[in-house]
Amino acid sequence: MIFKTLWQNISKTKDKKSVESVFSDKFNYKTNIHTRFIDFDMMGHVNNSVYFTYLEIARTKYWEEIIKWDWKKTGIVIAHAELDYILPIVMNDKVAIHVKTSRIGTSSFDLDYQVVKIKGAEEIICSKGKTVCIAVDYTSGKPTPIPEAEKQKMLGFEQLSS
């Protein structure tokens, strides 16, 4: 007896590794991430949930070092976060994250990420991600326009048009 299933009729596409592992050099900011023993699961690689902590560390450094975000005036919340896992990060891998602002709206903006492991002079992509960030007024707790100073720094650093 032969069983047919739905997946047999789906056309085959390239796997994620072959499609997603092309490195983009359009990132102007990069920071190193230090892995901790607690980041690793029983399989010996960084647990999938920890990657979002790495993205948080990288975007916080980006905002502090490049954008000089004034946290006393305006906050930021993450409205959406996504990540494509391509290759695992294992113990003793040297890890870095590239961050860039890819879209700027009135009160929201997108950050793109490439998580890489460094092998000599080569960077190997482990994952690619994106977050949608919303500027928030502390008093009202509601979205507010991105402060002009921060917006101009993002536009200038990333060479985006307004």
FISEPA-143676 format. One line per 3 residues: their letters; for each residue x, y, z of N, C-alpha, C. Coordinates in nm, 4 decimals, padded with zeros to 6 digits. Example, Ala and Ser with C-alpha at 12.3 -4.5 7.8 and 13.67 -1.06 7.14 Angstrom:
as) 01.3190 -00.5690 00.7800 01.2300 -00.4500 00.7800 01.3200 -00.3300 00.7800  01.2850 -00.2250 00.7080 01.3670 -00.1060 00.7140 01.2900 00.0030 00.7870
END
This chain:
mif) 00.0839 -00.1182 00.0000 00.0000 00.0000 00.0000 00.0883 00.1244 00.0000  00.0543 00.2236 -00.0817 00.1303 00.3483 -00.0911 00.0472 00.4604 -00.0320  00.1082 00.5353 00.0591 00.0409 00.6496 00.1192 00.0942 00.7769 00.0555
ktl) 00.0059 00.8618 00.0116 00.0463 00.9927 -00.0416 00.0147 01.0970 00.0639  00.1052 01.1887 00.0799 00.0819 01.2965 00.1751 00.0947 01.4299 00.1040  00.0436 01.5316 00.1671 00.0450 01.6660 00.1108 00.1866 01.7119 00.0784
wqn) 00.2817 01.6842 00.1670 00.4174 01.7346 00.1459 00.4833 01.6772 00.0220  00.4370 01.5611 -00.0281 00.4958 01.5035 -00.1487 00.4640 01.5875 -00.2725  00.3552 01.6642 -00.2679 00.3139 01.7437 -00.3824 00.3707 01.8852 -00.3806
isk) 00.4326 01.9244 -00.2726 00.4877 02.0585 -00.2621 00.6203 02.0627 -00.3380  00.6365 02.1666 -00.4207 00.7610 02.1777 -00.4962 00.8765 02.2053 -00.4013  00.9899 02.1496 -00.4332 01.1081 02.1637 -00.3477 01.1766 02.2972 -00.3760
tkd) 01.2154 02.3670 -00.2702 01.2911 02.4909 -00.2828 01.4255 02.4705 -00.2146  01.5146 02.5643 -00.2367 01.6441 02.5556 -00.1707 01.6249 02.5647 -00.0202  01.7116 02.4998 00.0529 01.7017 02.5078 00.1975 01.7441 02.6457 00.2469
kks) 01.7070 02.6758 00.3698 01.7311 02.8079 00.4264 01.8791 02.8437 00.4277  01.9651 02.7475 00.4543 02.1081 02.7760 00.4612 02.1603 02.8287 00.3278  02.1184 02.7699 00.2187 02.1692 02.8143 00.0887 02.1083 02.9459 00.0453
ves) 01.9884 02.9754 00.0927 01.9213 03.0985 00.0531 01.9619 03.2157 00.1423  01.9710 03.1930 00.2710 01.9860 03.3014 00.3679 02.1290 03.3332 00.4087  02.2260 03.2543 00.3668 02.3596 03.2721 00.4230 02.4458 03.3728 00.3465
vfs) 02.3868 03.4516 00.2600 02.4633 03.5533 00.1882 02.4812 03.6737 00.2804  02.6066 03.7078 00.3068 02.6350 03.8175 00.3991 02.6124 03.9515 00.3309  02.5478 04.0419 00.4015 02.5287 04.1772 00.3505 02.6324 04.2682 00.4136
dkf) 02.7048 04.3411 00.3296 02.8037 04.4345 00.3818 02.7442 04.5732 00.4004  02.6125 04.5837 00.3976 02.5456 04.7128 00.4110 02.5162 04.7471 00.5568  02.5894 04.6870 00.6465 02.5758 04.7162 00.7889 02.6930 04.8044 00.8305
nyk) 02.6634 04.9166 00.8944 02.7675 05.0091 00.9378 02.8069 04.9892 01.0837  02.7318 04.9068 01.1567 02.7596 04.8889 01.2992 02.7749 04.7404 01.3302  02.8749 04.7095 01.4108 02.9006 04.5719 01.4530 02.9492 04.5745 01.5967
tni) 02.9010 04.4796 01.6756 02.9471 04.4675 01.8136 02.9707 04.3208 01.8464  03.0682 04.2955 01.9307 03.0977 04.1589 01.9739 03.0031 04.1187 02.0857  02.9688 03.9914 02.0879 02.8826 03.9349 02.1921 02.9622 03.8272 02.2649
htr) 02.9613 03.8334 02.3953 03.0308 03.7339 02.4752 02.9306 03.6287 02.5205  02.9548 03.5041 02.4819 02.8657 03.3966 02.5232 02.8969 03.3572 02.6668  02.7938 03.3058 02.7336 02.8076 03.2605 02.8718 02.7733 03.1115 02.8777
fid) 02.8204 03.0447 02.9751 02.7917 02.9015 02.9895 02.6410 02.8762 02.9921  02.5674 02.9642 03.0567 02.4222 02.9469 03.0697 02.3483 02.9587 02.9355  02.4128 03.0170 02.8343 02.3503 03.0332 02.7027 02.3343 02.9011 02.6275
fdm) 02.4107 02.7999 02.6668 02.4155 02.6748 02.5918 02.3195 02.5712 02.6483  02.2570 02.4964 02.5558 02.1645 02.3918 02.5979 02.2356 02.2565 02.5988  02.1617 02.1511 02.6212 02.2206 02.0179 02.6320 02.2789 01.9688 02.4996
mgh) 02.2404 02.0299 02.3900 02.2942 01.9919 02.2595 02.4304 02.0592 02.2347  02.4689 02.1508 02.3233 02.5984 02.2159 02.3110 02.5978 02.3401 02.2244  02.4785 02.3886 02.1904 02.4728 02.5133 02.1136 02.3862 02.6153 02.1855
vnn) 02.3980 02.7420 02.1443 02.3218 02.8487 02.2080 02.1730 02.8201 02.1887  02.0988 02.8244 02.2976 01.9553 02.8008 02.2930 01.8870 02.9081 02.2101  01.7851 02.8697 02.1357 01.7194 02.9641 02.0441 01.6667 03.0890 02.1132
svy) 01.6206 03.0790 02.2348 01.5659 03.1967 02.3034 01.6743 03.2983 02.3391  01.7975 03.2533 02.3544 01.9074 03.3410 02.3936 01.9438 03.4380 02.2810  01.9177 03.3998 02.1570 01.9488 03.4878 02.0443 01.8787 03.6228 02.0593
fty) 01.7567 03.6223 02.1131 01.6843 03.7480 02.1306 01.7511 03.8360 02.2366  01.8127 03.7745 02.3352 01.8921 03.8508 02.4325 02.0133 03.9116 02.3634  02.0770 03.8356 02.2755 02.1908 03.8890 02.1998 02.1481 04.0084 02.1145
lei) 02.0305 03.9987 02.0499 01.9807 04.1111 01.9700 01.9574 04.2329 02.0587  01.9040 04.2097 02.1782 01.8801 04.3197 02.2718 02.0111 04.3878 02.3116  02.1128 04.3089 02.3404 02.2431 04.3647 02.3760 02.2966 04.4484 02.2608
art) 02.2890 04.3949 02.1395 02.3430 04.4645 02.0223 02.2683 04.5941 01.9940  02.1340 04.5909 01.9990 02.0593 04.7145 01.9678 02.0775 04.8196 02.0769  02.0917 04.7769 02.2018 02.1159 04.8722 02.3106 02.2499 04.9424 02.2900
kyw) 02.3533 04.8666 02.2544 02.4836 04.9276 02.2262 02.4740 05.0218 02.1068  02.4038 04.9818 02.0031 02.3836 05.0645 01.8829 02.3161 05.1961 01.9208  02.2088 05.1876 02.0000 02.1377 05.3085 02.0411 02.2263 05.3980 02.1280
eei) 02.3042 05.3398 02.2179 02.3893 05.4192 02.3067 02.5083 05.4797 02.2334  02.5782 05.3998 02.1527 02.7023 05.4442 02.0895 02.6806 05.5294 01.9647  02.5827 05.4955 01.8845 02.5637 05.5621 01.7553 02.4514 05.6647 01.7594
ikw) 02.3351 05.6246 01.8047 02.2167 05.7109 01.8001 02.2128 05.8067 01.9187  02.2759 05.7699 02.0290 02.2749 05.8522 02.1517 02.1302 05.8799 02.1958  02.0508 05.7733 02.1993 01.9090 05.7853 02.2338 01.8941 05.8447 02.3728
dwk) 01.8072 05.9452 02.3859 01.7830 06.0106 02.5144 01.6700 05.9368 02.5874  01.7099 05.8414 02.6723 01.6126 05.7569 02.7422 01.5302 05.8337 02.8448  01.5766 05.9504 02.8875 01.5003 06.0275 02.9853 01.3759 06.0888 02.9227
ktg) 01.3795 06.1118 02.7908 01.2665 06.1754 02.7226 01.1719 06.0756 02.6553  01.2285 05.9756 02.5883 01.1474 05.8854 02.5069 01.1940 05.7413 02.5233  01.0984 05.6517 02.5393 01.1306 05.5104 02.5504 01.1123 05.4389 02.4174
ivi) 01.1469 05.3129 02.4164 01.1281 05.2288 02.2987 01.0727 05.0946 02.3453  00.9715 05.0469 02.2742 00.9222 04.9118 02.2970 00.9356 04.8335 02.1668  00.9477 04.7037 02.1810 00.9576 04.6163 02.0643 00.8164 04.5658 02.0335
aha) 00.7695 04.5968 01.9126 00.6356 04.5544 01.8710 00.6386 04.4186 01.8026  00.7517 04.3863 01.7399 00.7619 04.2595 01.6676 00.9092 04.2204 01.6613  00.9358 04.0921 01.6793 01.0727 04.0410 01.6678 01.0689 03.9092 01.5924
eld) 01.1598 03.8946 01.4974 01.1683 03.7695 01.4217 01.3134 03.7333 01.3996  01.3383 03.6024 01.3828 01.4748 03.5552 01.3661 01.4737 03.4274 01.2841  01.5598 03.4223 01.1846 01.5809 03.3014 01.1061 01.7113 03.2389 01.1524
yil) 01.7038 03.1138 01.1980 01.8216 03.0410 01.2431 01.8820 02.9691 01.1227  02.0115 02.9891 01.1014 02.0778 02.9303 00.9855 02.1803 02.8261 01.0285  02.2704 02.8657 01.1179 02.3722 02.7753 01.1716 02.3794 02.7907 01.3225
piv) 02.4112 02.6841 01.3943 02.4215 02.6959 01.5400 02.5494 02.7668 01.5834  02.5412 02.8279 01.6991 02.6585 02.8830 01.7669 02.6937 02.7827 01.8755  02.8195 02.7401 01.8773 02.8625 02.6419 01.9767 02.9685 02.7039 02.0672
mnd) 03.0000 02.6306 02.1725 03.0981 02.6774 02.2694 03.2284 02.7161 02.1993  03.2898 02.8222 02.2431 03.4159 02.8763 02.1915 03.4043 02.9496 02.0585  03.2828 02.9611 02.0012 03.2659 03.0445 01.8819 03.2779 03.1906 01.9231
kva) 03.3443 03.2704 01.8426 03.3484 03.4153 01.8624 03.2296 03.4724 01.7858  03.1465 03.5488 01.8549 03.0196 03.5947 01.7983 03.0161 03.7465 01.7894  02.9595 03.7958 01.6796 02.9368 03.9397 01.6623 02.7995 03.9584 01.5991
ihv) 02.7444 04.0767 01.6182 02.6148 04.1086 01.5579 02.6269 04.2408 01.4841  02.5793 04.2393 01.3609 02.5687 04.3597 01.2788 02.4263 04.4124 01.2957  02.4124 04.5433 01.3139 02.2813 04.6060 01.3343 02.2685 04.7242 01.2393
kts) 02.1489 04.7426 01.1848 02.1229 04.8630 01.1052 01.9756 04.8998 01.1140  01.9509 05.0291 01.1056 01.8143 05.0789 01.0914 01.7812 05.0672 00.9436  01.6755 04.9937 00.9113 01.6419 04.9708 00.7704 01.5178 05.0473 00.7254
rig) 01.4358 05.0916 00.8208 01.3161 05.1688 00.7871 01.2869 05.2634 00.9010  01.2460 05.3858 00.8659 01.2068 05.4845 00.9672 01.0705 05.5396 00.9296  00.9762 05.5254 01.0214 00.8425 05.5815 01.0028 00.8244 05.7017 01.0932
tss) 00.7008 05.7317 01.1266 00.6718 05.8450 01.2139 00.7056 05.8128 01.3591  00.6517 05.6997 01.4083 00.6782 05.6612 01.5471 00.7448 05.5240 01.5566  00.7649 05.4592 01.4440 00.8268 05.3267 01.4458 00.9448 05.3209 01.3492
fdl) 01.0326 05.2255 01.3755 01.1453 05.2007 01.2866 01.1851 05.0544 01.2979  01.2497 05.0044 01.1943 01.2919 04.8651 01.1905 01.4427 04.8561 01.2070  01.4858 04.7554 01.2806 01.6272 04.7227 01.2908 01.6481 04.5843 01.2308
dyq) 01.7494 04.5711 01.1471 01.7885 04.4425 01.0905 01.9160 04.3962 01.1582  01.9322 04.2636 01.1679 02.0467 04.2054 01.2365 02.1058 04.0912 01.1547  02.2362 04.0734 01.1653 02.3039 03.9536 01.1188 02.3921 03.9067 01.2332
vvk) 02.3627 03.7863 01.2823 02.4437 03.7257 01.3872 02.5472 03.6385 01.3174  02.6741 03.6645 01.3463 02.7816 03.5917 01.2784 02.8772 03.5304 01.3794  02.9406 03.4222 01.3362 03.0535 03.3710 01.4133 03.1775 03.3998 01.3312
ikg) 03.2835 03.4352 01.4011 03.4061 03.4797 01.3362 03.5075 03.3658 01.3374  03.5496 03.3284 01.2183 03.6526 03.2235 01.2007 03.7676 03.2871 01.1247  03.8705 03.3315 01.1972 03.9816 03.4022 01.1346 03.9333 03.5357 01.0808
aee) 03.9516 03.5583 00.9508 03.9061 03.6828 00.8881 03.7659 03.6687 00.8291  03.7091 03.5496 00.8387 03.5782 03.5227 00.7784 03.4659 03.5359 00.8811  03.3520 03.5875 00.8352 03.2315 03.5924 00.9178 03.1288 03.4991 00.8562
iic) 03.0776 03.4074 00.9381 02.9811 03.3092 00.8924 02.8466 03.3414 00.9566  02.7447 03.3621 00.8754 02.6132 03.3991 00.9275 02.5481 03.2815 00.9982  02.5049 03.3075 01.1210 02.4342 03.2076 01.2010 02.2841 03.2347 01.2019
skg) 02.2471 03.3618 01.1961 02.1051 03.3969 01.1913 02.0881 03.5389 01.1404  01.9668 03.5647 01.0931 01.9278 03.6981 01.0489 01.7973 03.7318 01.1196  01.7846 03.8584 01.1617 01.6658 03.8964 01.2353 01.6188 04.0361 01.2047
ktv) 01.5054 04.0678 01.2654 01.4458 04.2005 01.2486 01.3598 04.2296 01.3704  01.3621 04.3560 01.4135 01.2684 04.4012 01.5163 01.2011 04.5283 01.4675  01.0743 04.5418 01.5035 01.0000 04.6653 01.4799 00.9955 04.7363 01.6140
cia) 01.0506 04.8572 01.6174 01.0632 04.9344 01.7408 00.9675 05.0528 01.7376  00.9043 05.0812 01.8507 00.8090 05.1912 01.8622 00.8588 05.2903 01.9669  00.8649 05.4183 01.9289 00.8977 05.5234 02.0253 00.7756 05.5458 02.1143
vdy) 00.7990 05.5546 02.2455 00.6888 05.5639 02.3407 00.7091 05.6821 02.4354  00.6016 05.7564 02.4568 00.6010 05.8654 02.5545 00.5821 05.8037 02.6926  00.6737 05.8322 02.7845 00.6672 05.7741 02.9187 00.5416 05.8169 02.9940
tsg) 00.4994 05.9406 02.9765 00.3852 05.9921 03.0520 00.2554 05.9239 03.0117  00.2289 05.9197 02.8819 00.1028 05.8628 02.8342 00.1108 05.7123 02.8125  00.2326 05.6616 02.7922 00.2481 05.5197 02.7630 00.2066 05.4852 02.6208
kpt) 00.1937 05.5874 02.5366 00.1474 05.5670 02.3991 00.2582 05.6004 02.2994  00.2437 05.5478 02.1765 00.3426 05.5819 02.0728 00.3528 05.7323 02.0533  00.4734 05.7757 02.0205 00.5016 05.9163 01.9975 00.5965 05.9260 01.8783
pip) 00.5985 06.0370 01.8094 00.6947 06.0490 01.6991 00.8385 06.0282 01.7470  00.9183 05.9693 01.6611 01.0603 05.9497 01.6917 01.1220 06.0878 01.7107  01.1944 06.1093 01.8203 01.2568 06.2398 01.8410 01.3445 06.2778 01.7210
eae) 01.3393 06.4032 01.6818 01.4072 06.4493 01.5607 01.5585 06.4273 01.5657  01.6207 06.4516 01.6800 01.7664 06.4336 01.6908 01.8052 06.2882 01.6646  01.7335 06.1955 01.7258 01.7618 06.0537 01.7073 01.7319 06.0102 01.5640
kqk) 01.6239 06.0620 01.5091 01.5869 06.0290 01.3712 01.6965 06.0738 01.2745  01.7470 06.1941 01.2938 01.8516 06.2460 01.2059 01.9813 06.1644 01.2183  02.0126 06.1181 01.3391 02.1317 06.0355 01.3578 02.1168 05.9020 01.2848
mlg) 01.9961 05.8421 01.2930 01.9715 05.7171 01.2201 01.9832 05.7389 01.0697  01.9202 05.8456 01.0204 01.9247 05.8747 00.8765 02.0684 05.8970 00.8300  02.1443 05.9736 00.9053 02.2811 06.0055 00.8669 02.3738 05.8850 00.8744
feq) 02.3659 05.8118 00.9843 02.4551 05.6976 01.0027 02.4282 05.5884 00.8996  02.3016 05.5634 00.8728 02.2644 05.4579 00.7789 02.2556 05.5069 00.6352  02.2700 05.6382 00.6152 02.2601 05.6990 00.4837 02.1271 05.6658 00.4173
lss) 02.0210 05.6820 00.4956 01.8850 05.6593 00.4477 01.8262 05.7928 00.4027  01.7329 05.7871 00.3101 01.6619 05.9100 00.2723 01.5370 05.9198 00.3562  01.4986 06.0441 00.3895 01.3837 06.0643 00.4790 01.2523 06.0569 00.4083
END
